[in-house]
Amino acid sequence: MGYKYLFAAFCLWAVIVPLLPTSSHGLVRIGLKKRRLDVWSINAARTARQEGFLKYGTKGLNMHSGGEDMVPLKNYLDAQYYGEVGIGSPPQQFTVIFDTGSSNLWVPSAKCFFSIACYFHSKYKASRSSTYKKNGKTCDINYGSGSVAGFLSQDNVEVGNLIVKDQVFIEATREGSLSFVLAKFDGILGLGFQEISVGNVTPVWYNMMQQGLVDDDVFSFWLNRDPDAKEGGEIVFGGIDERHFKGKHVYVPVTQKGYWQFNMGDILIANQSTGVCSGGCAAIVDSGTSLLAGPTSVVTEINHAIGAEGVVSTECKEVVTQYGDLIWDLLIAGVKPDKVCSQIGLCIFNGTRHVSPGIKTVVDKANEKSGDDVVCTACELTVIWVQNQLKQTRTKDRVLNYVTQLCESIPSPMGESVVDCDNIAYMPDLTFTIGEKPFTLTPEQYVLKTGDGINTICISGFMAFDMPPPRGPLWILGDVFMGVYHTVFDFGNLELGFAEAA
């Protein structure tokens, strides 16, 4: 008789278990629905990109229970991944970008009256929380596409099933850009180092560790690049989910705390070196950036190789036509590349960088301050390209003809370049060298698609971003890269790990 009851109990258990929330190896999973894109969403994304909104905003790089917990992420237009957190007691729910390129937590405040963006998103109401503590210190964060201003407050923050107590965060009272109006998230939860935290506020991740909420000082990202999949991705706090990657991770040390920065090696287009990072380049992994950002010289070569349409630079072609032969001769004669443009007279050294003598850009005339001059920049790009081609022992005519073609592929500043969707199968692979290992992106992985059928638009996953020495040149590996390679952020050992995503 007892066996019958035991068998009945087993059958009941077998029926009920699949209905319960999944949990294994201490990981807690929260299922999130994915919103299907429509025409309005695509148009909104286009408008946002025209404002430089390539993620939630391209950030300016100015310093101004235990176990593992998993927070699923949503995928919006292959460009925004966001999840839910709760703030206060009882928790008020917000969707946030989990951003490794910043360090503060902010959400819109109920006291935000004069920013349109606040009326389209959830707002924090301090009066409804029994654990709220007043701080009141004012602060602001500047992004490439706008800024956020507000004041500090303190309350409990719920991330998955973890409750971080007495977390200081920003109540935003001003969101200064149309980008935030169009955003599908309410705020940002920064996962960078405290060194770049505005107001030196202790980041949420630091408090998770200090309050003993995670077993290991590690968090990891898995981003699902399939826009039709239910699950946008997952971030695991306190460990790694082995189902999210294949093989073993390649680890590299963090070289500078602030952003998750490391040294990257050469970048190859169809197995051919671009030459720019052959001696090493600084790079950061940024989950808050949609695309891959790098020096204009390399991005232009990439866009040319994949047939991307950028801004046609008349000045660039003019430099090649008038000074191409001279640039070639000077490089052959052994003149250092960074001295060529000044010897020609197109750039002068002002003590910090090369600028054009006596020529101001339209922006300079409007602001009455010095800045990058088009002609000088065009010359510097030409030198880089010619120097790289010289290493491949090609003839002068062939090299200058190739450089002229590159001029036509210079990407729009802070904007995207469109590619022909029908040519994706014929585009080259792109390879990044990390820890002396190749990490390759296929065209299907670095080209973003929006829309359906005849309305499909294909966008290059690369954008131009120039940071001057000594910190530059700098690459930003955003969601395009992280979607292909599972990424581990090891705070305890100060290193980053990359493995093929599953």
C-alpha positions in Angstrom: 0.0 0.0 0.0 2.9 2.3 0.9 4.4 1.8 -2.5 1.2 3.1 -4.2 1.3 6.3 -2.2 5.0 6.7 -3.0 4.4 6.1 -6.7 1.5 8.6 -6.6 3.7 11.2 -4.9 6.4 10.7 -7.5 3.9 11.2 -10.4 2.7 14.4 -8.7 6.2 15.7 -8.3 7.0 14.9 -12.0 4.0 17.0 -13.1 4.6 20.0 -10.8 8.4 20.4 -11.1 8.3 21.5 -14.8 5.9 24.3 -13.8 8.2 25.7 -11.1 10.9 28.5 -11.9 14.1 26.8 -13.1 17.1 26.8 -10.8 20.3 24.8 -10.9 23.7 25.1 -9.4 22.5 28.1 -7.3 21.4 30.1 -10.4 18.1 31.9 -10.3 16.4 32.5 -13.7 13.7 35.1 -14.3 11.9 34.7 -17.7 11.4 37.9 -19.6 9.2 38.4 -22.6 10.5 39.9 -25.8 8.6 42.6 -27.7 8.2 42.0 -31.4 9.6 44.9 -33.5 7.2 47.0 -35.6 7.7 49.8 -38.1 7.4 52.5 -35.4 10.2 50.8 -33.5 12.5 50.8 -36.5 11.9 54.4 -37.3 12.4 55.3 -33.7 15.8 53.5 -33.7 16.8 55.4 -36.9 15.9 58.7 -35.3 17.9 57.8 -32.2 21.0 56.8 -34.2 20.9 60.1 -36.0 21.3 61.8 -32.6 24.4 59.5 -31.9 22.2 57.1 -29.9 24.2 54.0 -30.8 23.3 52.3 -27.5 21.6 54.2 -24.7 24.1 57.0 -25.6 27.7 56.7 -26.5 29.4 57.7 -23.3 32.1 60.3 -23.2 35.3 58.7 -21.7 35.8 61.4 -19.1 36.6 60.5 -15.5 34.1 62.7 -13.7 21.2 34.8 -0.3 24.6 33.7 -1.4 25.6 31.8 -4.5 25.0 33.0 -8.0 22.1 35.1 -9.1 21.0 35.5 -12.7 19.1 38.3 -14.3 17.8 37.8 -17.8 18.2 40.6 -20.3 15.9 41.8 -23.0 17.1 42.4 -26.6 15.8 45.5 -28.4 16.6 45.8 -32.1 19.9 43.9 -31.4 21.1 47.1 -29.9 19.7 47.3 -26.3 19.8 44.6 -23.7 18.0 45.4 -20.5 16.6 43.7 -17.4 14.5 44.5 -14.3 15.5 45.6 -10.9 13.4 46.8 -7.9 14.1 49.8 -5.7 12.6 50.4 -2.3 10.3 48.5 0.1 8.0 47.3 -1.4 10.1 47.2 -4.6 9.3 49.6 -7.4 10.1 48.0 -10.7 12.4 49.5 -13.3 14.0 48.3 -16.5 17.7 49.1 -16.7 20.8 48.7 -18.9 23.4 46.6 -17.1 26.3 48.7 -18.3 30.0 47.7 -17.8 31.0 51.1 -19.2 29.7 53.2 -16.3 29.4 52.8 -12.5 26.3 54.5 -11.2 22.7 53.4 -10.8 20.1 56.0 -11.9 16.4 55.9 -12.5 13.8 58.7 -13.2 12.6 60.5 -10.1 9.0 61.3 -9.3 10.4 64.9 -9.0 11.3 65.0 -12.7 8.7 67.5 -14.0 10.4 69.2 -17.0 11.9 66.4 -19.0 9.7 64.7 -21.6 11.6 61.4 -21.2 10.4 61.0 -17.6 6.8 60.9 -18.7 7.5 57.8 -20.8 9.1 55.8 -18.1 8.6 54.5 -14.6 9.6 57.0 -11.8 10.9 56.3 -8.3 8.6 57.6 -5.5 10.6 57.9 -2.2 7.4 58.4 -0.2 6.2 54.9 -1.1 9.3 53.2 0.3 9.8 52.3 4.0 13.5 51.9 3.6 14.2 55.2 1.8 16.9 57.4 3.3 17.5 61.0 2.2 20.9 62.1 0.8 20.1 65.1 -1.5 23.6 65.7 -3.0 23.2 66.9 -6.6 25.1 65.3 -9.5 25.0 64.8 -13.2 26.3 62.3 -15.8 27.3 63.2 -19.3 26.8 60.9 -22.2 27.6 61.3 -25.9 23.9 61.8 -26.8 22.8 63.8 -23.7 23.1 64.1 -20.0 21.3 63.1 -16.8 21.1 65.3 -13.8 19.5 64.7 -10.4 20.3 64.0 -6.8 21.5 61.1 -4.6 19.1 59.0 -2.6 19.5 55.7 -0.6 17.3 52.7 -0.6 17.3 48.9 -1.0 17.9 47.5 -4.5 16.5 44.2 -5.6 18.5 42.4 -8.3 17.0 39.0 -9.1 16.5 37.4 -5.7 19.3 39.5 -4.1 18.5 42.5 -2.0 21.4 45.1 -1.8 20.7 47.2 1.3 21.3 51.0 1.6 22.4 51.4 -2.0 23.1 55.1 -3.0 21.7 55.9 -6.4 20.7 58.9 -8.6 17.1 60.1 -8.8 17.2 61.7 -12.3 15.2 65.0 -12.5 16.5 65.9 -15.9 17.1 63.7 -19.0 18.5 66.0 -21.6 18.1 64.1 -24.9 15.5 62.7 -27.3 17.5 59.5 -27.0 16.1 58.8 -23.5 12.6 59.5 -24.8 12.9 56.7 -27.4 14.7 54.3 -25.1 13.1 51.1 -24.0 14.6 51.2 -20.6 14.1 53.4 -17.6 17.6 53.8 -16.3 21.2 52.5 -16.1 22.9 50.1 -13.6 26.6 50.6 -14.0 29.0 47.6 -13.5 32.3 49.5 -14.0 34.8 50.3 -11.3 34.3 52.8 -8.6 37.1 54.9 -10.0 34.7 56.3 -12.6 31.7 56.5 -10.4 30.1 60.0 -10.3 30.2 61.3 -6.7 32.5 58.4 -5.8 29.3 56.4 -5.0 29.8 52.8 -4.2 28.5 50.8 -7.2 25.7 48.1 -6.8 28.2 45.4 -7.7 30.6 46.4 -5.0 27.9 46.3 -2.4 26.8 42.9 -3.5 30.3 41.6 -2.8 30.7 43.6 0.5 27.4 42.4 1.8 28.3 38.8 1.1 25.5 38.3 -1.4 27.6 36.4 -4.0 30.0 33.5 -3.5 32.6 34.6 -6.1 33.6 38.2 -7.1 32.7 37.4 -10.7 29.8 38.3 -13.1 29.3 37.1 -16.6 27.3 38.1 -19.7 25.5 36.0 -22.3 23.7 38.0 -25.0 21.4 36.3 -27.3 21.8 37.8 -30.8 18.7 36.0 -32.2 16.0 38.8 -32.3 13.2 36.3 -32.5 14.3 34.3 -29.4 12.2 34.7 -26.3 15.3 35.1 -24.1 17.4 38.2 -24.7 20.3 37.0 -22.6 21.4 36.6 -19.0 23.8 38.2 -16.7 25.0 36.0 -13.8 26.2 37.5 -10.6 28.6 35.4 -8.5 29.6 32.9 -11.2 29.3 31.5 -14.7 26.6 29.4 -16.4 28.5 26.7 -18.3 25.6 26.2 -20.7 26.2 29.7 -22.1 29.6 29.0 -23.7 31.7 26.4 -25.6 35.3 25.3 -24.8 37.4 27.3 -22.4 37.7 31.1 -21.8 40.8 33.0 -22.8 41.7 35.3 -19.9 43.5 38.7 -20.1 44.4 41.0 -17.3 42.7 44.3 -16.7 45.3 47.0 -17.4 43.5 50.0 -16.0 40.7 50.2 -13.5 37.8 52.4 -14.3 36.4 50.8 -17.4 37.0 47.0 -18.0 40.2 47.8 -20.1 42.7 45.4 -21.5 45.4 45.2 -24.2 44.3 43.8 -27.6 46.5 42.7 -30.4 46.3 43.0 -34.2 43.0 43.3 -36.1 42.7 41.4 -39.4 40.4 41.8 -42.4 40.1 38.6 -44.3 43.3 37.4 -42.5 45.2 40.6 -43.7 46.6 42.8 -40.9 45.3 46.4 -40.7 48.6 47.3 -39.0 47.1 49.7 -36.5 47.1 47.4 -33.5 50.0 45.1 -34.5 51.9 46.6 -31.6 48.9 46.5 -29.2 45.9 48.7 -28.6 43.9 49.5 -25.5 40.4 48.1 -25.6 37.4 48.1 -23.2 34.4 45.7 -23.0 31.2 47.8 -22.8 27.8 46.1 -22.6 26.2 49.5 -22.9 27.6 50.0 -26.4 25.7 48.4 -29.3 28.4 48.4 -31.9 32.2 48.0 -32.2 34.0 51.3 -32.1 37.5 51.9 -33.2 40.0 54.3 -34.9 38.6 55.9 -38.1 41.5 54.6 -40.1 40.7 50.9 -39.3 36.9 51.4 -39.4 37.2 53.0 -42.8 39.2 50.0 -44.1 36.6 47.6 -42.7 33.7 49.6 -44.2 35.4 49.6 -47.6 36.0 45.9 -47.4 32.3 45.2 -46.7 31.0 47.8 -49.1 29.5 50.1 -46.5 28.4 53.6 -47.7 29.9 56.4 -45.6 30.5 60.1 -46.1 32.4 60.9 -49.3 35.3 63.1 -48.1 36.3 65.6 -50.8 39.2 66.7 -48.6 40.5 63.2 -48.3 40.5 62.6 -52.1 42.1 66.1 -52.6 45.0 65.2 -50.2 45.6 61.9 -52.1 45.5 63.7 -55.5 47.8 66.5 -54.5 50.1 65.0 -51.9 49.9 61.2 -52.5 53.2 61.0 -54.3 55.0 63.1 -51.8 53.6 61.1 -48.9 54.8 57.9 -50.6 58.3 59.3 -51.2 58.6 60.6 -47.6 57.6 57.2 -46.2 60.0 55.4 -48.5 62.8 57.8 -47.4 62.2 56.7 -43.8 60.4 59.8 -42.4 58.4 58.7 -39.4 54.7 58.5 -40.2 53.7 61.0 -37.4 56.0 63.6 -39.0 54.9 63.3 -42.6 51.9 65.7 -42.5 53.8 68.4 -40.6 56.7 68.2 -43.1 54.2 68.6 -46.0 52.7 71.6 -44.2 49.2 70.2 -43.8 49.6 69.9 -40.0 51.5 71.8 -37.4 52.2 70.7 -33.8 50.5 72.9 -31.2 52.1 71.3 -28.2 49.5 68.6 -27.7 48.5 67.4 -31.2 48.8 68.1 -34.9 46.4 70.7 -36.3 46.1 72.5 -39.6 47.9 75.9 -40.0 45.5 78.8 -40.3 42.5 76.8 -41.2 39.4 76.5 -39.0 36.5 74.1 -39.4 32.9 75.3 -39.4 32.5 74.2 -35.8 35.7 76.1 -34.8 34.4 79.3 -36.4 31.2 79.0 -34.5 32.8 78.2 -31.1 36.0 80.2 -31.6 38.1 77.4 -30.3 40.7 75.1 -32.0 39.7 71.5 -33.0 40.3 68.7 -35.4 40.9 70.1 -38.9 39.5 68.1 -41.8 42.6 68.5 -44.1 45.0 67.6 -41.3 43.0 64.6 -40.3 42.6 63.5 -44.0 46.4 63.6 -44.3 47.0 61.6 -41.2 44.6 58.9 -42.4 46.3 58.8 -45.8 49.7 58.3 -44.2 48.3 55.4 -42.1 46.8 53.7 -45.1 49.8 54.2 -47.3 52.2 53.0 -44.6 50.1 49.8 -44.1 50.0 49.1 -47.9 53.8 49.6 -48.1 54.2 46.6 -45.8 52.4 44.5 -48.4 54.9 45.6 -51.1 52.3 46.9 -53.6 53.0 49.4 -56.3 52.5 53.1 -55.7 49.7 53.5 -58.3 47.8 50.6 -56.8 48.2 51.9 -53.3 47.1 55.4 -54.1 44.1 54.1 -56.0 43.2 52.0 -53.0 43.6 54.9 -50.6 41.3 57.0 -52.8 38.6 54.3 -52.6 39.0 54.3 -48.8 38.3 58.0 -48.8 34.8 57.2 -50.0 34.2 54.8 -47.1 35.0 57.2 -44.2 32.1 56.6 -41.8 29.7 59.3 -40.7 30.9 60.8 -37.4 29.1 59.0 -34.5 26.8 57.4 -37.0 26.2 54.1 -38.8 27.1 52.9 -42.3 24.6 51.0 -44.4 25.6 47.8 -46.3 23.8 45.9 -49.0 21.9 43.0 -47.4 22.4 40.9 -50.6 26.2 41.0 -50.3 26.5 39.7 -46.7 27.6 36.3 -47.9 30.5 37.8 -49.8 31.9 40.0 -47.1 35.1 39.1 -45.3 35.6 37.8 -41.7 37.0 40.3 -39.2 39.4 39.0 -36.5 40.5 40.5 -33.2 43.6 39.2 -31.4 43.1 38.8 -27.7 45.5 37.0 -25.5 47.3 35.9 -28.7 44.2 34.0 -29.7 42.0 34.9 -32.7 38.4 36.0 -32.1 36.6 36.1 -35.4 33.4 37.7 -36.4 31.6 36.6 -39.6 29.5 39.0 -41.7 26.3 37.5 -40.3 27.6 38.4 -36.8 28.9 42.0 -37.4 26.0 43.2 -39.6 22.9 44.3 -37.8 19.5 43.8 -39.5 16.3 45.8 -38.8 12.9 45.3 -40.4 11.4 42.4 -42.4 11.2 41.5 -46.1 11.7 44.4 -48.5 11.9 46.8 -45.5 15.1 45.1 -44.1 18.0 47.5 -43.5 21.5 46.2 -42.9 23.9 48.3 -40.8 27.7 47.9 -40.3 28.5 46.9 -36.8 31.5 49.2 -36.8 31.6 52.9 -35.9 34.5 55.4 -35.8 35.8 56.5 -32.5 39.2 58.3 -32.1 40.8 58.7 -28.8 44.1 60.6 -28.9 47.3 59.3 -27.2 48.3 58.5 -24.5 45.0 56.6 -23.9 44.4 56.0 -27.5 44.0 54.4 -30.0 41.2 52.7 -28.2 38.7 50.0 -29.2 35.3 49.6 -27.6 33.9 46.0 -27.9 30.2 46.3 -27.5 27.2 44.0 -27.9 28.2 43.0 -31.4 31.3 41.3 -30.0 29.7 40.2 -26.7 26.9 38.5 -28.5 29.4 36.2 -30.2 31.7 35.7 -27.2 30.5 34.9 -23.7 32.3 37.4 -21.4 33.5 36.9 -17.8 34.2 40.0 -15.6 36.5 38.7 -12.8 36.7 41.4 -10.2 38.7 39.2 -7.7 41.5 38.5 -10.1 41.2 41.7 -12.2 40.8 39.9 -15.5 38.5 39.4 -18.4 37.6 36.0 -20.0 36.2 35.3 -23.5 34.8 32.1 -25.0 32.5 31.2 -27.9 28.9 31.8 -26.9 26.6 28.8 -26.9 
